[in-house]
């Protein structure tokens, strides 16, 4: 699953289920929030890694810069 697909699926789950939303928001209080977020997302069946999120962000920024 590509990071964008995983992100979209996770977002849909969080919008549909309060428990998922709370679980993901709770990662903000962890010592390493990005790693905790990715760990929780993967546990929910939406495989994400910190590097995949960074790469996706860089690609999006580059696309905005070109336009």
PyMOL commands that set and color helices and strands:
alter all, ss='L'
color gray80, all
select helices_A, chain A and resi 3-16+18-29+33-43+50-66
alter helices_A, ss='H'
color red, helices_A
deselect
rebuild
show_as cartoon
